Amino acid sequence: MSKRISALASPTVSKIKSTSSSRQQSRTQSRTGFAEDDTGAELINEISFGNLDELLSERLKEVLSLHECQQQHSSEDIETGLPNVYDLSNSTSNNKKKDITRIHSIPLILATITNKDITTDERKILLQKLYDLVILRPSLEEEYQDEYDYEMDLLKLLKIFQTAKDQDELLLAIRALCVFIVTNIDYSTVVFSTDKSINCFSLLEKKISDQSVSDDVMPQLIYAYTSLLLCLHDESGGFGLEDNLEFLVSQLEACAATPLDSQTVLNALVYGIGSTLTLMVSNSKSNEFVENILEVVADILTDIDVLEVIKPIAMLFGLGYELYDYDDENLDPEDDYTPLPYLNTFSIISRLTNLVKSSTKKVSKKDKKEGRSVFRDVLKTIEVYSNLQRRQNYLNPSPEDFESREDLTLSHLKLSKSRSLAVNSWFAFFRLIQLKWLFTSGLHTQLANSSRIKSTIRDKPSNSYASQFTNNANDASNESYDWKNENVKREQGKKLQIKLEKERMAKLNNVIEQQGINTGH
């Protein structure tokens, strides 16, 4: 049964290909070599993670159904391993099974899920239930008023991830673990400690580096790694992220050698590296990282003709030109030279121009009005940022020119019937991808109710131009974004994090050893 679940629950490459190919064949691929590109308003919705949430939910319903059938035909009661607090001694085994699905308390799910008599299938059902509950909560303060209780449950969940019995349990565990951390991230320092046996990043790096991990699982591990990086290190100035980014780039270099062999892995790395680069804008090595990364993927963009592969690469180029610090304050306006993130910018512009032509032939007037090519947006970004005058006009427009500024609207995310979030920069877009992976159907709830998650999607990077910008992406009322106050908050947050980690680790070390939570894996 586990093989059947695995085959259908995982985000396979074939699933992505079949979905895109059916859409493309009905359009213009046969005429142009490329399908019509997605409209800007739909761009974020077209980022695919293999429909992981829907597939796992569907398969887990089947698991539960199969178990109930087995219970009905069993000649004797089969214990389900629920805690004694349920007092189900007089219930039939089938009723006990149903009681698993009726648990609506997050702490109670974790008390149940770690019971030694719980089966692997039951654990999968409870992991899915846990995820479904957490993504609809902007925080876990109501569930965990005691920080110690939260940390102990977090370590329990980490252990389930470490000891997952099969691919499906691993995927369910990593998703549940990530949202459990992010929704209460101020109190999750125990799993980011110097102890590598319980450090999430160390554990994920080990699995990502494991050549035996399938291409179905690998993208999800990468998204887990990069989404946690984003949520943990946002507004930290990129401090201490060099090693993490170098690790991701090393994986990208290996994958870029054969880009068509593992498209979903390559895409996950591109989106993850892009998100991590947005954390590095204040880092002194930011330009160096951008240059190296674009050099790694340039040949893929110029030489490969597979749309699913080159679209993320093109977006990464757009982000690279947007993030790059051109040091305009020290440039001579009379000098034609402008430092660029990729030396042969002309070849990239030529390639994108051809892609725009290929992807917009035979496009209806309605499609042209409603949206535009991703390649056109990337091309516009590169043309604006690679020219000193256009760049300065774009970044610091005069009042009379503001309305005619060369704005990009890459995508819209609907928050309610009357409100939507406009994504106007690649900086914000790459971050939004990570949040979409984290929260799936709960993303709208998080953006509407969590100021932390909402502020993650910012329009502009905090580089040397930051003081000129206002941020209207994280506030529907278009209030200005105070970067100076954020710097103060950042420093206060660092001090608080260090203090909390010392206090908690001292309290938890003995408990971890006594309960066998530290597996040493």
C-alpha positions in Angstrom: 0.0 0.0 0.0 2.9 2.4 0.7 4.1 2.1 -2.8 0.7 3.0 -4.2 0.6 6.0 -1.9 4.1 7.0 -2.8 3.5 6.9 -6.5 0.4 9.1 -6.3 1.3 11.4 -3.4 4.6 12.7 -4.6 5.1 15.8 -6.8 6.5 14.0 -9.9 8.0 15.5 -12.9 5.5 13.6 -15.1 2.6 15.3 -13.3 4.0 18.7 -14.1 4.8 17.8 -17.7 1.3 16.4 -18.3 -0.4 19.5 -16.8 1.6 21.9 -18.8 1.7 20.0 -22.0 -2.1 19.7 -22.2 -2.4 23.4 -21.7 0.3 24.1 -24.3 -1.0 21.8 -27.0 -4.3 23.6 -27.0 -2.5 26.9 -27.7 0.3 27.8 -30.1 3.2 25.5 -29.3 3.0 23.7 -32.7 3.1 27.1 -34.5 5.8 28.9 -32.5 7.8 26.3 -30.6 6.7 27.9 -27.4 3.3 28.0 -25.7 1.7 31.3 -24.9 3.1 32.5 -21.7 1.0 33.0 -18.6 -0.7 36.3 -17.8 0.9 38.4 -15.1 -2.2 38.1 -12.9 -1.9 34.3 -12.9 1.9 34.1 -12.6 2.1 33.2 -8.9 -0.7 30.6 -9.4 1.3 29.0 -12.1 4.2 28.2 -9.8 3.8 24.4 -9.3 5.0 22.4 -6.4 3.5 19.2 -7.9 0.1 19.7 -6.4 1.5 18.1 -3.3 -1.2 19.3 -0.9 -4.1 18.0 -3.0 -2.4 14.7 -3.9 -1.4 13.9 -0.3 -4.8 14.8 1.0 -6.5 12.5 -1.5 -4.2 9.6 -0.8 -4.6 10.0 2.9 -8.4 9.8 2.6 -7.9 6.5 0.8 -5.6 5.3 3.6 -8.2 6.1 6.2 -10.9 4.4 4.1 -8.9 1.3 3.7 -8.2 1.1 7.4 -11.8 1.5 8.3 -12.7 -1.4 5.9 -10.0 -3.5 7.6 -11.5 -2.7 11.0 -15.0 -3.7 9.9 -13.9 -7.1 8.7 -11.5 -7.8 11.6 -12.6 -10.5 13.9 -11.1 -8.8 16.9 -10.6 -5.2 18.1 -7.5 -3.5 16.8 -6.1 -0.8 19.1 -5.3 2.5 17.4 -2.9 3.8 20.0 -4.9 6.8 21.1 -4.0 8.2 24.5 -5.9 7.0 27.6 -7.4 10.4 28.0 -9.8 9.5 25.3 -11.4 6.8 27.5 -12.5 4.8 24.5 -12.4 1.4 26.1 -16.1 0.9 25.4 -16.0 2.0 21.8 -15.6 -0.2 18.7 -12.3 -0.1 17.0 -13.9 1.6 14.0 -15.1 4.4 16.3 -11.6 4.8 17.6 -10.4 5.3 14.1 -12.9 8.0 13.5 -11.9 9.7 16.7 -8.4 10.3 15.2 -9.9 12.5 12.5 -12.0 14.4 15.1 -9.0 15.8 17.0 -8.9 19.6 16.6 -6.3 20.4 19.2 -2.7 20.9 18.0 -1.1 19.8 21.3 -3.4 16.8 21.4 -2.5 15.7 17.9 1.2 15.8 18.9 0.4 13.9 22.1 -1.3 11.3 20.0 1.1 11.1 17.1 4.1 10.2 19.3 2.3 7.3 21.0 4.2 4.1 20.4 1.2 2.2 19.3 0.3 4.6 16.5 0.7 3.0 13.1 2.6 4.7 10.2 -0.7 5.3 8.3 -2.3 6.8 11.4 0.7 9.1 11.8 0.3 10.3 8.2 -3.3 11.1 8.8 -2.4 13.1 12.0 0.5 14.9 10.3 -1.9 16.1 7.6 -4.4 17.1 10.2 -1.7 19.0 12.1 -0.7 20.9 8.9 -4.3 21.8 8.0 -4.8 23.3 11.5 -1.6 25.2 11.8 -1.7 27.0 8.4 -5.0 28.7 9.4 -3.4 30.1 12.6 -1.4 33.3 12.4 0.4 32.2 15.6 0.3 29.4 18.2 0.1 31.6 21.2 -3.3 30.4 22.2 -2.3 26.7 21.9 1.0 27.2 23.7 1.0 29.7 26.5 4.0 27.9 28.0 7.1 28.2 25.7 8.5 25.0 27.2 5.5 22.9 26.0 5.8 24.3 22.5 9.5 23.5 22.3 9.0 20.0 23.5 6.3 19.4 20.9 8.6 21.0 18.3 11.3 18.5 19.2 8.8 15.6 18.9 7.8 16.8 15.5 11.5 17.1 14.5 12.0 13.5 15.6 9.2 12.3 13.4 10.9 14.0 10.5 14.2 12.4 11.3 12.7 8.9 11.7 10.1 8.9 8.9 9.4 5.4 7.7 8.7 6.2 4.0 8.6 9.0 1.5 5.1 10.1 2.2 5.6 10.4 5.9 8.8 12.4 5.3 6.9 14.8 3.0 4.1 15.2 5.5 6.5 15.6 8.4 8.6 18.3 6.8 5.6 20.4 5.8 4.1 20.2 9.2 7.4 20.9 10.9 8.1 24.0 8.7 4.7 25.7 9.4 4.9 24.7 13.1 8.2 26.6 13.3 7.3 29.6 11.2 4.0 30.4 12.9 5.9 30.5 16.3 9.3 31.4 15.0 10.4 33.5 17.9 10.3 30.5 20.2 11.8 27.9 17.8 15.5 28.6 18.4 16.0 25.1 19.9 15.9 23.6 16.4 18.4 26.2 15.1 21.0 25.7 17.8 24.6 24.7 17.4 23.7 21.1 18.1 23.7 19.7 14.6 21.7 16.6 15.6 18.6 18.8 16.1 19.5 21.8 13.9 16.9 21.9 11.0 19.4 23.4 8.5 22.0 20.8 9.2 19.5 17.9 9.0 18.0 19.3 5.7 21.5 19.8 4.2 22.3 16.2 5.0 19.2 15.0 3.2 19.6 17.4 0.3 23.2 16.2 -0.2 22.0 12.5 -0.2 22.2 11.2 -3.7 19.7 8.4 -2.9 16.9 10.9 -2.3 14.4 10.8 -5.2 13.6 13.7 -7.5 10.1 13.6 -6.1 11.2 14.4 -2.5 14.3 16.6 -3.2 12.4 19.7 -4.3 10.3 19.7 -1.2 13.4 19.4 1.0 14.9 22.4 -0.9 11.7 24.5 -0.4 11.7 23.6 3.3 15.3 24.7 3.6 14.9 28.0 1.8 11.5 28.9 3.2 12.9 28.5 6.7 15.9 30.6 5.8 13.6 33.4 4.6 11.3 33.4 7.6 14.1 33.1 10.1 16.6 35.6 8.6 14.3 38.2 7.2 15.5 41.7 8.1 18.7 40.3 9.5 20.9 42.0 6.9 22.1 38.7 5.5 24.3 38.1 8.5 25.7 34.5 8.6 24.0 33.4 5.4 27.0 33.0 3.2 27.5 29.3 4.0 23.8 28.6 3.4 23.9 30.3 0.0 27.1 28.6 -1.0 25.5 25.3 -0.2 22.6 26.0 -2.4 24.8 27.2 -5.2 26.9 24.1 -5.1 23.7 22.1 -5.5 22.7 24.4 -8.4 26.0 23.9 -10.1 25.6 20.1 -10.0 22.0 20.3 -11.3 22.8 22.8 -14.0 25.2 20.3 -15.7 22.2 18.3 -16.7 19.2 20.7 -16.4 16.7 18.5 -18.3 17.3 15.4 -16.0 15.7 16.9 -12.9 13.6 20.0 -13.8 11.6 20.2 -10.6 14.9 20.1 -8.5 16.4 22.8 -10.7 13.4 25.0 -10.4 13.3 24.5 -6.6 16.9 25.6 -6.4 16.4 28.6 -8.6 13.4 29.8 -6.6 15.1 29.1 -3.3 18.4 30.8 -4.3 16.4 33.8 -5.5 14.6 34.0 -2.2 17.9 33.7 -0.3 19.5 36.4 -2.4 16.8 38.8 -1.2 18.1 38.3 2.3 21.6 39.3 1.2 21.0 42.8 -0.1 22.8 44.4 2.8 25.6 41.8 2.7 29.0 43.1 1.4 29.2 40.0 -0.8 25.8 40.4 -2.4 27.0 41.6 -5.8 29.6 38.8 -5.9 26.9 36.2 -5.2 24.6 37.6 -7.9 27.4 37.6 -10.5 28.4 34.0 -9.7 24.9 32.7 -9.7 23.9 34.3 -13.0 27.1 32.9 -14.5 26.1 29.4 -13.5 22.6 29.5 -15.1 23.3 31.8 -18.1 23.9 28.9 -20.5 20.7 27.2 -19.6 18.7 30.4 -20.5 20.5 30.8 -23.8 20.8 27.2 -24.9 17.7 25.3 -23.6 14.3 25.6 -25.3 12.1 24.0 -22.6 9.7 26.6 -21.2 9.4 25.0 -17.8 13.2 25.2 -17.4 14.0 28.6 -18.7 11.1 30.6 -17.2 12.5 30.3 -13.6 16.0 31.1 -14.9 14.7 34.2 -16.7 13.0 35.3 -13.5 16.3 34.8 -11.6 18.0 37.1 -14.1 15.3 39.7 -13.5 15.9 39.4 -9.8 19.7 39.6 -10.2 19.5 42.9 -12.1 17.0 44.3 -9.6 19.1 43.4 -6.6 22.5 44.4 -7.9 24.1 47.4 -6.2 25.2 49.6 -9.1 26.8 52.2 -6.8 25.3 55.0 -8.7 26.5 57.6 -6.2 30.0 57.0 -7.3 29.4 56.7 -11.0 30.4 59.4 -13.5 27.3 60.3 -15.5 29.6 61.2 -18.4 31.1 57.7 -18.4 29.4 55.1 -20.5 30.6 52.3 -18.3 28.0 50.7 -15.9 28.9 47.7 -13.7 26.5 44.9 -14.5 25.6 41.6 -12.8 26.2 39.6 -16.0 29.0 40.7 -18.3 27.4 39.7 -21.6 24.1 41.4 -20.9 23.6 41.9 -24.7 23.3 38.2 -25.2 20.7 37.9 -22.5 18.7 40.8 -23.9 18.8 39.2 -27.4 17.7 35.8 -26.0 14.8 37.4 -24.1 13.7 39.4 -27.1 13.5 36.3 -29.2 11.6 34.5 -26.4 9.1 37.4 -26.2 8.5 37.2 -29.9 8.1 33.4 -29.8 5.7 33.4 -26.8 3.4 36.2 -28.1 2.7 35.2 -31.6 -1.0 34.7 -32.3 -2.0 36.1 -28.9 -5.5 37.5 -28.8 -6.2 41.1 -28.0 -7.8 40.0 -24.7 -4.7 38.1 -23.6 -2.5 41.1 -24.5 -4.7 43.4 -22.4 -5.0 41.1 -19.4 -1.4 40.0 -19.1 2.0 40.0 -20.6 4.9 37.6 -21.1 7.1 36.8 -18.2 10.0 37.2 -20.6 8.9 40.7 -21.5 8.8 41.6 -17.8 12.3 40.2 -17.3 13.5 42.0 -20.4 12.1 45.3 -19.2 13.7 44.8 -15.8 17.1 44.2 -17.4 16.8 47.1 -19.9 15.8 49.5 -17.1 18.5 48.5 -14.6 21.4 48.1 -17.1 21.0 51.8 -18.2 22.0 54.5 -15.7 19.5 57.1 -16.8 16.5 54.7 -16.9 17.5 53.1 -13.7 17.7 56.4 -11.8 14.4 57.6 -13.3 12.8 54.3 -12.2 14.3 54.3 -8.7 13.8 58.0 -8.0 11.2 59.5 -10.3 10.3 63.2 -10.2 6.7 64.0 -9.0 5.7 64.9 -12.5 7.0 61.7 -14.0 5.8 59.4 -11.2 2.6 58.3 -13.0 4.4 57.4 -16.2 7.1 55.5 -14.3 8.0 52.1 -15.9 6.2 50.1 -13.3 6.0 46.3 -13.4 3.0 44.4 -12.0 4.2 40.8 -12.0 1.2 39.2 -10.3 -1.8 39.7 -8.1 -2.7 37.6 -5.1 -6.3 37.9 -4.1 -6.8 38.4 -0.4 -10.6 38.8 -0.3 -13.4 39.8 -2.7 -12.4 43.5 -2.5 -8.6 43.3 -1.7 -5.6 42.0 -3.6 -1.9 42.2 -3.2 0.0 43.5 -6.2 3.5 42.0 -6.6 5.6 44.7 -8.3 9.1 43.4 -8.0 11.0 40.2 -8.4 12.2 40.7 -4.9 8.7 40.3 -3.6 7.8 37.6 -6.1 10.6 35.2 -5.1 9.6 35.6 -1.5 6.0 35.0 -2.2 6.9 31.6 -3.9 8.4 30.4 -0.6 5.3 31.5 1.4 3.0 29.8 -1.1 4.9 26.5 -0.6 4.7 26.9 3.2 1.1 27.7 3.6 -0.6 26.5 0.4 -4.3 27.1 0.9 -3.7 29.0 4.1 -1.5 31.7 2.6 -4.4 34.1 2.2 -5.3 33.7 5.9 -1.7 34.3 6.9 -1.4 37.4 4.8 -4.6 38.8 6.2 -3.9 38.1 9.8 -0.1 37.8 10.4 1.8 41.1 10.2 5.1 39.1 10.2 4.1 37.1 7.1 2.6 40.1 5.4 5.7 42.2 5.9 7.8 39.5 4.3 6.4 40.5 0.9 8.1 43.8 0.3 8.4 45.6 -3.0 12.0 46.9 -2.7 15.3 45.6 -1.4 17.0 47.4 1.4 20.2 48.3 -0.5 21.7 51.7 -1.1 18.4 53.0 -2.5 16.3 51.9 0.4 15.9 55.4 1.9 14.2 56.5 -1.3 11.5 53.9 -1.2 8.1 53.5 0.3 6.6 50.0 0.6 2.9 49.7 -0.2 2.9 45.9 -0.7 2.7 45.0 2.9 0.0 47.5 3.8 -3.3 48.0 2.0 -3.5 51.6 3.2 -0.1 52.5 1.5 1.6 53.6 4.6 5.3 54.3 4.2 7.8 51.7 5.3 10.2 53.0 8.0 13.5 51.3 7.3 15.2 53.0 10.3 12.7 51.6 12.7 13.2 48.2 11.2 16.9 48.4 11.8 16.2 49.1 15.5 13.8 46.1 15.6 16.4 43.9 13.9 19.0 44.6 16.5 16.6 44.1 19.3 15.5 40.9 17.8 19.0 39.6 17.6 19.7 40.3 21.3 16.4 38.7 22.3 17.1 35.6 20.2 20.5 35.1 21.8 19.1 35.6 25.3 16.2 33.2 24.7 18.4 30.5 23.1 20.8 30.5 26.1 18.0 30.2 28.6 16.1 27.5 26.7 19.0 25.4 25.8 20.1 25.3 29.4 16.6 24.1 30.4 16.2 21.6 27.6 19.5 19.8 27.4 18.7 17.4 30.2 15.2 16.8 29.1 16.2 16.0 25.6 18.7 13.4 26.7 16.2 11.8 29.2 13.4 11.5 26.6 15.6 10.2 23.8 14.6 13.1 21.5 18.2 13.6 20.4 18.6 10.7 18.0 22.1 11.7 16.9 21.2 11.4 13.3 
